[in-house]
Amino acid sequence: MTNSHFDCQYCTVSLLGKKFMLKDGNPYCLSCYDRVFCNYCEECKQAIESNSKDLCYKGRHWHERCFNCAKCNHSLVEKPFAAKDERLLCSECYSNECSSKCFHCKKTIMPGSRKMEFKGNYWHETCFVCEHCRQPIGTKPLISKDSGNYCVRCFEKEFAHYCSFCKKVITSGGITFRDQPWHKECFLCSGCRKELCEEEFMSRDGYPFCLDCYDHLYAKKCAACTKPITGLKGAKFICFQDRQWHSECFNCGRCSVSLVGEGFLTQNKEIFCRKCGSGVETDI
């Protein structure tokens, strides 16, 4: 290109001795360049002319003076920022508006910093520590008690009970039998070995038994119906000499009237009300 033909590509005015802009290898005077190619500011909607700095983010443009935080209006030029709902926010405003708060110190967890999540709450990594030794828990196993979190070692040292059966730590749940702690899965019938944690049971000589095993091994049998007498749930039974009856089975052998709380007579293995027994030879 020679000096005699150094003209604006759009209006053809000579550019000799003048400022100009190049676009796709072609020269333009400043006026034509601004009119044809300049971008418009997102904030003030005015043209960003060639003598102004054009700041671009995701296809959007701002004057340098307009590139500010949408909330506090501080300049974002050469500073970290984030976008929310097409608004640009400085790091502090974005954190206050969008970031999680630490469950321990209640301060904002800044974007980009590591945070720990547990049971729907968030902590700074340095705030997520064992309540006892104050060492960071990180991703190591932990046990919660009341409102605190503990590393396994401190929990076992401070709070844990040991199962009476397997001698291992009970970290949660468990049951107590004869003032001794048990894992639920360790509390078994001494006869058939089934779990008793949600079952009714009886004890004999310090050992727990399910009802079936206890009835089979130890329960007295009703002299009338021959079924076991357990006494569960306050059930009453009658004893006489070496025999026992369910209260509902303690009836006259002839007329079947209940003898509970009444006088009665016996003959051999039979029991009678006074009326039915008066005509027979009795034992009492």
C-alpha positions as CSV (number, residue, x, y, z in Angstrom):
1,M,0.0,0.0,0.0
2,T,1.5,3.4,-1.0
3,N,1.2,6.6,0.9
4,S,-0.9,8.1,-2.0
5,H,-3.6,5.5,-1.6
6,F,-3.7,5.1,2.2
7,D,-7.4,5.8,2.6
8,C,-10.2,4.8,5.0
9,Q,-11.8,1.6,3.7
10,Y,-15.3,2.9,4.5
11,C,-15.3,6.6,3.7
12,T,-12.1,6.7,1.6
13,V,-10.8,9.8,3.4
14,S,-7.0,9.9,3.4
15,L,-5.4,8.5,6.6
16,L,-2.0,10.1,6.0
17,G,-0.8,11.6,9.3
18,K,-4.0,10.5,11.1
19,K,-4.8,7.9,13.7
20,F,-6.6,4.9,12.3
21,M,-7.7,1.3,13.2
22,L,-7.2,-1.9,11.4
23,K,-9.9,-4.5,10.9
24,D,-9.3,-7.7,9.0
25,G,-6.2,-6.0,7.5
26,N,-8.1,-2.9,6.3
27,P,-7.6,0.6,7.7
28,Y,-10.5,2.7,9.0
29,C,-10.6,6.2,10.3
30,L,-11.6,6.4,13.9
31,S,-15.0,7.8,13.2
32,C,-15.9,5.1,10.7
33,Y,-14.4,2.4,12.8
34,D,-16.5,3.4,15.8
35,R,-19.7,3.8,13.7
36,V,-19.3,0.4,12.0
37,F,-17.5,-1.9,14.5
38,C,-17.7,-0.6,18.0
39,N,-19.5,-2.6,20.8
40,Y,-22.1,-1.2,23.2
41,C,-21.6,-1.2,26.9
42,E,-23.9,-3.6,29.0
43,E,-24.1,-1.0,31.7
44,C,-24.6,2.4,30.2
45,K,-25.7,1.2,26.7
46,Q,-23.3,3.8,25.1
47,A,-20.8,3.0,22.3
48,I,-17.4,1.8,23.4
49,E,-15.3,4.0,21.1
50,S,-11.8,3.2,19.9
51,N,-10.2,5.5,22.3
52,S,-11.8,3.6,25.2
53,K,-10.8,0.3,26.7
54,D,-13.3,-2.5,25.8
55,L,-13.7,-5.1,28.5
56,C,-15.4,-8.4,27.4
57,Y,-16.9,-11.3,29.4
58,K,-18.8,-14.1,27.7
59,G,-19.7,-12.0,24.6
60,R,-20.8,-9.0,26.7
61,H,-18.9,-5.7,26.7
62,W,-18.3,-2.9,29.2
63,H,-16.5,0.4,29.4
64,E,-13.6,0.2,31.9
65,R,-15.4,2.7,34.1
66,C,-18.7,0.7,33.9
67,F,-17.2,-2.7,34.8
68,N,-18.3,-2.8,38.4
69,C,-19.9,-5.1,40.9
70,A,-23.6,-5.1,40.5
71,K,-24.1,-5.0,44.3
72,C,-21.4,-2.8,45.9
73,N,-20.4,-1.0,42.6
74,H,-16.7,-1.4,43.3
75,S,-14.6,-1.8,40.1
76,L,-14.0,-5.3,38.9
77,V,-11.1,-4.4,36.6
78,E,-8.2,-6.8,37.2
79,K,-10.0,-8.3,40.2
80,P,-11.7,-11.7,40.7
81,F,-15.4,-11.8,40.2
82,A,-18.2,-14.2,39.6
83,A,-21.5,-14.2,37.7
84,K,-25.0,-14.9,39.2
85,D,-28.2,-14.5,37.1
86,E,-26.2,-12.5,34.5
87,R,-25.0,-10.1,37.2
88,L,-21.3,-9.6,37.9
89,L,-20.4,-9.7,41.6
90,C,-17.1,-9.1,43.4
91,S,-15.8,-12.1,45.4
92,E,-17.0,-10.7,48.7
93,C,-20.5,-9.9,47.5
94,Y,-20.8,-13.2,45.7
95,S,-19.7,-15.0,48.9
96,N,-22.2,-13.1,51.1
97,E,-25.1,-13.7,48.7
98,C,-24.4,-17.2,47.4
99,S,-21.8,-19.1,49.4
100,S,-22.4,-21.5,52.4
101,K,-21.8,-20.4,55.9
102,C,-19.6,-22.5,58.2
103,F,-21.6,-24.3,60.8
104,H,-18.9,-23.7,63.4
105,C,-17.6,-20.2,63.0
106,K,-20.7,-18.9,61.0
107,K,-18.4,-17.1,58.5
108,T,-18.7,-17.4,54.8
109,I,-16.9,-20.3,53.0
110,M,-15.2,-18.4,50.2
111,P,-15.6,-19.8,46.6
112,G,-12.7,-22.0,45.7
113,S,-11.8,-22.9,49.3
114,R,-12.3,-26.4,50.5
115,K,-15.5,-27.1,52.5
116,M,-16.6,-30.2,54.4
117,E,-20.3,-31.4,54.4
118,F,-21.9,-33.5,57.0
119,K,-25.6,-34.1,57.8
120,G,-26.6,-31.1,55.6
121,N,-24.3,-28.6,57.2
122,Y,-21.0,-27.1,55.9
123,W,-17.7,-26.4,57.6
124,H,-14.4,-24.8,56.7
125,E,-11.9,-27.6,56.5
126,T,-10.0,-26.1,59.4
127,C,-13.2,-25.8,61.5
128,F,-14.3,-29.4,61.0
129,V,-12.4,-30.8,64.0
130,C,-12.8,-33.4,66.7
131,E,-14.5,-31.9,69.7
132,H,-12.0,-33.5,72.1
133,C,-8.5,-33.5,70.5
134,R,-9.3,-30.5,68.1
135,Q,-7.6,-32.2,65.2
136,P,-9.1,-31.9,61.7
137,I,-11.4,-34.8,60.9
138,G,-11.3,-34.3,57.1
139,T,-12.6,-37.4,55.4
140,K,-11.7,-39.8,58.3
141,P,-14.4,-41.8,60.0
142,L,-16.3,-39.9,62.7
143,I,-19.0,-40.4,65.4
144,S,-21.5,-37.8,66.4
145,K,-22.7,-37.4,70.0
146,D,-25.1,-34.7,71.1
147,S,-24.0,-31.6,69.0
148,G,-20.4,-32.6,68.6
149,N,-18.3,-34.7,66.2
150,Y,-15.5,-36.9,67.4
151,C,-12.8,-38.9,65.7
152,V,-13.2,-42.6,66.4
153,R,-10.2,-42.8,68.8
154,C,-11.5,-39.9,71.0
155,F,-15.0,-41.2,71.0
156,E,-14.0,-44.6,72.2
157,K,-11.8,-43.1,74.9
158,E,-14.4,-40.7,76.2
159,F,-17.8,-42.3,75.7
160,A,-17.8,-45.8,74.2
161,H,-19.3,-48.8,76.0
162,Y,-18.1,-52.3,75.2
163,C,-20.4,-55.0,74.2
164,S,-20.8,-57.6,77.0
165,F,-20.7,-60.4,74.4
166,C,-18.1,-59.5,71.7
167,K,-16.2,-57.0,73.8
168,K,-16.1,-54.5,70.9
169,V,-17.1,-50.8,71.0
170,I,-20.8,-49.9,70.7
171,T,-20.7,-46.8,68.5
172,S,-24.5,-46.3,68.2
173,G,-27.7,-47.9,69.5
174,G,-27.2,-51.0,71.6
175,I,-29.3,-52.3,74.5
176,T,-28.8,-52.9,78.2
177,F,-29.5,-56.2,79.9
178,R,-28.7,-56.8,83.6
179,D,-26.9,-53.4,83.6
180,Q,-24.5,-54.6,80.8
181,P,-24.4,-53.0,77.3
182,W,-24.9,-55.2,74.2
183,H,-24.8,-54.7,70.5
184,K,-28.3,-55.3,69.2
185,E,-26.9,-58.0,66.9
186,C,-25.1,-59.6,69.8
187,F,-28.1,-59.9,72.1
188,L,-29.2,-63.4,71.2
189,C,-31.3,-66.2,72.7
190,S,-29.1,-68.5,74.7
191,G,-31.0,-71.4,73.2
192,C,-31.7,-71.0,69.5
193,R,-29.4,-67.9,69.0
194,K,-31.9,-65.7,67.3
195,E,-31.8,-61.9,67.9
196,L,-33.9,-60.7,70.8
197,C,-33.6,-56.9,70.4
198,E,-37.2,-56.5,69.2
199,E,-38.6,-59.6,70.8
200,E,-40.1,-60.4,74.2
201,F,-37.8,-62.6,76.2
202,M,-37.3,-64.2,79.6
203,S,-34.1,-64.7,81.6
204,R,-32.8,-67.7,83.5
205,D,-29.6,-67.7,85.7
206,G,-28.6,-64.4,84.0
207,Y,-29.1,-65.7,80.4
208,P,-31.7,-64.4,78.0
209,F,-34.1,-66.8,76.2
210,C,-36.7,-66.3,73.6
211,L,-40.2,-67.3,74.7
212,D,-40.2,-70.5,72.8
213,C,-36.9,-71.7,74.2
214,Y,-37.8,-70.6,77.7
215,D,-41.2,-72.3,77.6
216,H,-39.5,-75.5,76.2
217,L,-36.7,-75.6,78.7
218,Y,-38.0,-74.0,81.9
219,A,-41.6,-72.9,82.0
220,K,-44.0,-74.8,84.3
221,K,-47.0,-76.4,82.6
222,C,-50.6,-75.8,83.4
223,A,-52.2,-78.8,85.1
224,A,-55.3,-78.2,83.0
225,C,-54.3,-77.3,79.5
226,T,-50.6,-78.4,79.7
227,K,-49.4,-75.2,78.0
228,P,-46.5,-73.2,79.5
229,I,-47.1,-70.7,82.2
230,T,-44.9,-67.7,81.6
231,G,-46.4,-64.9,83.7
232,L,-45.8,-62.4,80.9
233,K,-47.6,-59.1,80.8
234,G,-48.9,-59.5,84.4
235,A,-50.7,-62.8,83.6
236,K,-51.8,-64.5,86.9
237,F,-51.5,-68.1,87.7
238,I,-52.4,-70.4,90.6
239,C,-50.1,-72.7,92.6
240,F,-51.2,-75.5,94.8
241,Q,-48.8,-78.1,96.2
242,D,-46.6,-79.1,93.2
243,R,-49.1,-78.1,90.5
244,Q,-49.8,-74.8,88.6
245,W,-52.7,-73.4,86.6
246,H,-53.4,-70.5,84.4
247,S,-56.0,-68.4,86.2
248,E,-58.4,-68.9,83.4
249,C,-57.8,-72.7,83.6
250,F,-58.4,-72.9,87.4
251,N,-61.9,-74.3,87.2
252,C,-64.1,-76.9,88.8
253,G,-63.6,-80.3,87.2
254,R,-67.3,-80.9,87.0
255,C,-69.2,-77.7,86.5
256,S,-66.3,-75.6,85.1
257,V,-67.0,-72.6,87.4
258,S,-63.9,-70.5,88.1
259,L,-62.2,-71.3,91.4
260,V,-60.0,-68.2,91.5
261,G,-60.4,-66.6,94.9
262,E,-62.9,-69.4,96.0
263,G,-62.6,-72.4,98.3
264,F,-62.1,-75.7,96.5
265,L,-61.7,-79.4,97.1
266,T,-59.3,-81.9,95.5
267,Q,-59.5,-85.5,94.8
268,N,-56.5,-87.2,93.2
269,K,-55.6,-84.8,90.4
270,E,-59.0,-83.2,90.1
271,I,-60.2,-79.9,91.7
272,F,-63.8,-79.2,92.5
273,C,-65.9,-76.3,93.8
274,R,-67.4,-76.9,97.3
275,K,-70.8,-77.8,95.9
276,C,-69.5,-80.4,93.4
277,G,-66.9,-81.8,95.8
278,S,-69.1,-82.2,98.8
279,G,-70.3,-85.6,97.6
280,V,-66.9,-87.1,96.9
281,E,-64.0,-88.1,99.2
282,T,-61.5,-85.2,99.0
283,D,-57.9,-84.6,99.8
284,I,-58.6,-81.3,101.8
